[in-house]
Amino acid sequence: MRVGAEGQSLPLPEMRIVSDKKMRKVQFVSATEDADDCPAPDGLPEVALIGRSNVGKSSLLNLLTEGASGALVSSKPGTTQRINHYLVNHKWWIVDLPGYGYAEATEDETAKWEAFTKDYFVTRSNLAGVLLLIDASVPPQAKDAEYADWLIENNVPFTIVFTKCDRDKPGMPSVEENKAEFEARLEERWHRSPSMIPTSSVNADGREDVLKFISSIILFRRRKNEELKNSKRRARVNAMKNAKREEKPQRHRERKPKPAGVDDGPLLPNQAGYVPRVKGKSKGAGGEWSESSKERVSMESLIAQELADIESERR
């Protein structure tokens, strides 16, 4: 399974690792207009929020942090125009991204926001996952579907967070109908869909599930970081082993040349010059046997020698 697809289908854990106390320890760090100007990657997981302008990103951010983020909530779309980094408990990041689809922004402004936002998604090594916010009080918008398609196509792990689920607008499809229609649209195109969490900043519905999902993608990113670290460690060890093998000189035994005139093969008993040998004894030039030889003699030669010795004693 692709990393993005695996991240998109993460189940909610039984419990969350981010407590309310830790969520209140949030610090605004930076606001940038370019992914290259974001805080230097520090290995801490980043969870990004993206959605149409006026979808309720700042409201959700304040809901999660219980107001500690100080995110500006405004009825005017397009309030967030930079990549805003918030450090939570010195353990992970929340990243508030500019909204898309702001009708009153110029074409150049919209193109600029979308360019540096998507650049952030595909180049940011710390990114653990994305919360794609969709207004459930209105029918699915084409821009929302396009953004979901883009995240899937680029293997960016994300979950869909439906906002404003506490309000059904008169004369319009209900919240449940809007949610079902959007999910059906993703299923039809991709034959699967990411996790979907309904929320309301008015009555705090969904807060617990969003924090559980954030916990799951933080754990997922930590696991991936550990796997990458182990892979790099194994590569370093193998490189060191290979380097030592290359530095160590290869030792080869050199065979001493044989004296000139010496035949390679042993002499057979019926060949001229053959001298029978016995283990531990050898017959010298005078016919005597020495103890230094380790070569063997045939049984016939031993018998003949014994008979010769007996005959000599009788005389």
C-alpha positions as CSV (number, residue, x, y, z in Angstrom):
1,M,0.0,0.0,0.0
2,R,1.3,3.5,-0.8
3,V,2.3,5.6,2.1
4,G,-0.3,8.2,1.3
5,A,-3.1,5.6,1.0
6,E,-1.9,3.9,4.2
7,G,-2.0,7.2,6.0
8,Q,-5.5,8.0,4.6
9,S,-7.0,4.8,5.9
10,L,-5.6,4.9,9.4
11,P,-8.2,3.8,12.0
12,L,-8.9,5.9,15.0
13,P,-7.0,4.6,18.0
14,E,-8.7,3.6,21.2
15,M,-7.2,6.5,23.0
16,R,-5.4,9.7,22.1
17,I,-1.9,10.6,23.0
18,V,-2.6,14.4,22.9
19,S,-4.2,15.4,26.2
20,D,-6.2,18.6,26.7
21,K,-3.5,19.9,29.0
22,K,-0.9,19.4,26.2
23,M,-3.2,20.9,23.6
24,R,-3.3,24.2,25.6
25,K,0.5,24.4,25.4
26,V,0.5,25.9,21.9
27,Q,2.8,28.5,20.7
28,F,2.6,30.5,17.5
29,V,6.0,30.4,15.8
30,S,6.0,31.7,12.2
31,A,3.9,32.9,9.3
32,T,5.5,32.4,5.8
33,E,4.5,32.7,2.2
34,D,7.0,30.1,0.9
35,A,7.5,26.5,1.9
36,D,11.2,27.1,1.8
37,D,10.8,29.8,4.6
38,C,9.0,27.5,7.0
39,P,10.7,26.5,10.2
40,A,13.6,24.1,9.5
41,P,12.4,20.4,9.6
42,D,13.1,19.1,13.1
43,G,11.7,15.6,12.9
44,L,8.5,16.6,14.8
45,P,5.3,15.6,13.0
46,E,3.2,18.3,11.3
47,V,-0.6,18.2,11.0
48,A,-1.9,20.7,8.4
49,L,-5.4,22.3,8.1
50,I,-6.7,23.2,4.6
51,G,-10.1,24.0,3.2
52,R,-12.2,26.6,1.3
53,S,-12.1,30.1,2.6
54,N,-14.6,30.6,5.5
55,V,-14.9,26.9,6.0
56,G,-14.1,27.3,9.7
57,K,-10.4,26.5,10.0
58,S,-9.7,29.0,12.7
59,S,-12.7,27.9,14.6
60,L,-11.6,24.3,14.5
61,L,-8.1,25.3,15.5
62,N,-9.4,27.2,18.5
63,L,-11.7,24.2,19.3
64,L,-8.8,21.8,19.4
65,T,-6.6,24.0,21.5
66,E,-9.4,25.3,23.6
67,G,-8.7,28.9,22.5
68,A,-4.9,28.7,23.3
69,S,-3.9,29.1,19.7
70,G,-5.4,32.6,19.5
71,A,-6.3,32.0,15.8
72,L,-8.3,34.9,14.4
73,V,-11.9,33.9,13.7
74,S,-13.4,36.2,11.1
75,S,-16.6,36.2,9.0
76,K,-14.5,37.7,6.2
77,P,-13.1,34.9,3.9
78,G,-9.3,34.9,3.1
79,T,-8.1,35.9,6.6
80,T,-5.4,33.3,6.5
81,Q,-3.0,34.2,3.7
82,R,0.3,32.6,5.0
83,I,1.5,29.2,6.2
84,N,1.1,29.6,10.0
85,H,3.1,27.2,12.2
86,Y,2.0,26.5,15.8
87,L,4.2,24.3,18.1
88,V,2.1,22.1,20.4
89,N,3.8,21.1,23.7
90,H,7.2,21.1,21.9
91,K,6.2,17.7,20.5
92,W,4.3,18.3,17.2
93,W,3.1,21.1,14.9
94,I,-0.3,22.4,13.7
95,V,0.0,24.2,10.4
96,D,-2.8,26.6,9.3
97,L,-2.8,27.0,5.5
98,P,-4.5,29.6,3.4
99,G,-8.0,28.8,2.2
100,Y,-8.8,28.1,-1.4
101,G,-11.7,29.3,-3.5
102,Y,-11.8,32.8,-2.1
103,A,-13.9,34.6,-4.8
104,E,-12.8,38.1,-3.8
105,A,-9.1,37.4,-4.1
106,T,-7.4,38.3,-7.4
107,E,-6.4,35.5,-9.8
108,D,-2.8,36.1,-9.1
109,E,-3.3,36.0,-5.3
110,T,-5.3,32.8,-5.5
111,A,-2.6,31.2,-7.8
112,K,0.1,32.3,-5.4
113,W,-1.6,30.8,-2.3
114,E,-2.4,27.5,-4.1
115,A,1.2,27.2,-5.4
116,F,3.0,27.6,-2.1
117,T,0.4,25.5,-0.3
118,K,0.7,22.5,-2.7
119,D,4.5,23.0,-2.7
120,Y,4.4,22.6,1.0
121,F,2.4,19.4,0.8
122,V,4.8,17.7,-1.6
123,T,8.1,18.9,-0.2
124,R,7.6,19.1,3.5
125,S,9.4,16.2,5.1
126,N,7.8,16.7,8.5
127,L,4.3,16.5,7.2
128,A,2.4,13.7,8.9
129,G,-1.1,14.3,7.6
130,V,-3.7,16.8,6.4
131,L,-7.1,17.7,7.8
132,L,-9.2,18.6,4.7
133,L,-12.1,20.8,6.0
134,I,-15.4,20.7,4.2
135,D,-18.5,22.7,5.0
136,A,-21.2,20.1,5.5
137,S,-24.0,22.8,5.7
138,V,-23.8,23.3,1.9
139,P,-23.9,20.8,-1.0
140,P,-20.4,19.4,-2.1
141,Q,-18.4,22.0,-4.0
142,A,-16.4,21.2,-7.1
143,K,-13.2,22.8,-5.6
144,D,-13.4,20.5,-2.5
145,A,-13.6,17.5,-4.7
146,E,-10.7,18.7,-6.8
147,Y,-8.6,19.2,-3.7
148,A,-9.4,15.8,-2.4
149,D,-8.5,14.3,-5.8
150,W,-5.2,16.2,-5.8
151,L,-4.2,14.9,-2.3
152,I,-5.0,11.3,-3.3
153,E,-3.1,11.6,-6.6
154,N,-0.1,13.0,-4.8
155,N,-0.1,10.4,-2.0
156,V,-0.6,13.0,0.8
157,P,-2.2,11.3,3.9
158,F,-5.4,13.1,4.9
159,T,-8.7,12.8,6.5
160,I,-11.9,14.8,5.8
161,V,-13.2,16.9,8.7
162,F,-16.8,18.1,8.0
163,T,-17.4,21.4,9.7
164,K,-20.7,23.2,10.7
165,C,-22.5,19.9,11.2
166,D,-24.8,21.5,13.7
167,R,-26.7,23.6,11.1
168,D,-29.2,22.5,8.4
169,K,-29.9,25.4,6.1
170,P,-33.6,26.0,5.1
171,G,-34.4,24.9,1.6
172,M,-31.1,23.1,1.2
173,P,-30.1,19.4,1.5
174,S,-29.4,18.4,5.1
175,V,-25.9,18.0,6.6
176,E,-26.2,14.2,6.4
177,E,-27.2,14.3,2.7
178,N,-24.3,16.6,1.9
179,K,-21.8,14.3,3.7
180,A,-23.2,11.2,2.0
181,E,-23.1,12.8,-1.4
182,F,-19.4,13.9,-1.0
183,E,-18.4,10.4,0.2
184,A,-20.2,8.8,-2.7
185,R,-18.4,11.0,-5.1
186,L,-15.0,9.9,-3.7
187,E,-16.0,6.2,-3.7
188,E,-17.2,6.4,-7.3
189,R,-13.9,8.0,-8.5
190,W,-11.3,6.2,-6.2
191,H,-13.3,3.1,-5.0
192,R,-12.3,4.1,-1.4
193,S,-12.4,7.1,0.8
194,P,-10.4,8.5,3.6
195,S,-11.6,8.7,7.2
196,M,-14.4,11.3,7.7
197,I,-15.1,13.1,10.9
198,P,-18.2,15.4,11.5
199,T,-17.5,18.4,13.8
200,S,-19.1,21.5,15.2
201,S,-17.3,24.3,16.8
202,V,-20.5,25.4,18.4
203,N,-21.1,22.3,20.6
204,A,-17.6,20.8,20.3
205,D,-18.9,17.7,18.6
206,G,-16.1,15.7,16.9
207,R,-13.2,17.2,18.9
208,E,-12.4,13.9,20.5
209,D,-12.3,12.0,17.2
210,V,-10.2,14.7,15.5
211,L,-7.6,14.5,18.4
212,K,-7.7,10.7,18.1
213,F,-7.0,10.9,14.4
214,I,-4.2,13.4,15.0
215,S,-2.8,10.9,17.5
216,S,-2.9,8.1,14.8
217,I,-1.0,10.1,12.2
218,I,1.6,11.3,14.7
219,L,2.2,7.6,15.7
220,F,2.2,6.7,12.0
221,R,4.9,9.3,11.2
222,R,7.0,8.3,14.2
223,R,6.9,4.7,13.0
224,K,8.0,5.8,9.5
225,N,10.8,8.0,11.0
226,E,12.0,5.0,13.0
227,E,12.0,2.7,10.0
228,L,13.9,5.4,8.0
229,K,16.4,5.8,10.8
230,N,17.0,2.0,11.0
231,S,17.3,1.8,7.2
232,K,20.0,4.5,7.2
233,R,21.8,2.8,10.1
234,R,21.9,-0.6,8.3
235,A,23.2,1.2,5.1
236,R,26.0,2.8,7.1
237,V,27.0,-0.5,8.7
238,N,27.0,-2.3,5.4
239,A,29.1,0.6,3.9
240,M,31.6,0.3,6.7
241,K,31.9,-3.5,6.2
242,N,32.4,-3.1,2.5
243,A,35.0,-0.5,3.0
244,K,36.9,-2.8,5.4
245,R,36.8,-5.6,2.9
246,E,38.3,-3.4,0.2
247,E,41.1,-2.1,2.5
248,K,42.1,-5.6,3.8
249,P,44.8,-7.1,1.5
250,Q,43.9,-10.5,0.0
251,R,46.4,-13.2,0.9
252,H,47.1,-15.9,-1.6
253,R,49.4,-18.9,-1.1
254,E,52.1,-19.2,-3.7
255,R,53.2,-22.7,-4.7
256,K,56.9,-23.2,-4.6
257,P,58.3,-24.2,-8.0
258,K,59.5,-27.8,-8.1
259,P,63.1,-28.6,-8.8
260,A,64.0,-29.2,-12.5
261,G,63.7,-32.8,-13.6
262,V,61.2,-33.8,-10.9
263,D,58.2,-35.5,-12.3
264,D,54.8,-34.3,-11.0
265,G,53.3,-37.7,-10.4
266,P,54.4,-40.4,-7.9
267,L,56.4,-43.5,-9.2
268,L,54.5,-46.7,-9.4
269,P,56.1,-50.0,-8.0
270,N,56.9,-51.3,-11.4
271,Q,58.7,-48.1,-12.5
272,A,62.4,-47.6,-12.4
273,G,63.6,-45.7,-9.4
274,Y,60.7,-46.7,-7.2
275,V,61.7,-47.1,-3.5
276,P,59.2,-48.7,-1.1
277,R,58.6,-46.8,2.0
278,V,57.2,-47.5,5.4
279,K,55.4,-45.2,7.8
280,G,58.1,-44.0,10.2
281,K,61.0,-45.6,8.2
282,S,62.8,-45.0,5.0
283,K,65.4,-47.1,3.2
284,G,68.6,-45.3,2.6
285,A,71.2,-45.7,-0.1
286,G,73.0,-48.5,1.9
287,G,69.8,-50.5,2.3
288,E,69.2,-49.5,5.9
289,W,65.8,-48.2,7.2
290,S,65.6,-44.8,8.9
291,E,63.0,-43.6,11.3
292,S,62.4,-40.3,9.6
293,S,60.3,-41.6,6.6
294,K,56.6,-41.4,6.7
295,E,56.1,-43.3,3.4
296,R,54.6,-46.8,3.1
297,V,56.0,-50.1,1.8
298,S,54.0,-53.0,0.2
299,M,53.1,-56.2,2.1
300,E,55.2,-58.3,-0.3
301,S,58.3,-56.3,0.5
302,L,57.8,-56.7,4.2
303,I,57.4,-60.5,4.0
304,A,60.5,-60.7,1.8
305,Q,62.5,-58.6,4.3
306,E,61.4,-60.8,7.2
307,L,62.4,-64.0,5.4
308,A,65.8,-62.5,4.6
309,D,66.4,-61.6,8.2
310,I,65.4,-65.1,9.5
311,E,67.7,-66.7,6.9
312,S,70.6,-64.4,8.0
313,E,70.2,-65.4,11.6
314,R,70.3,-69.1,10.9
315,R,73.6,-68.6,9.2
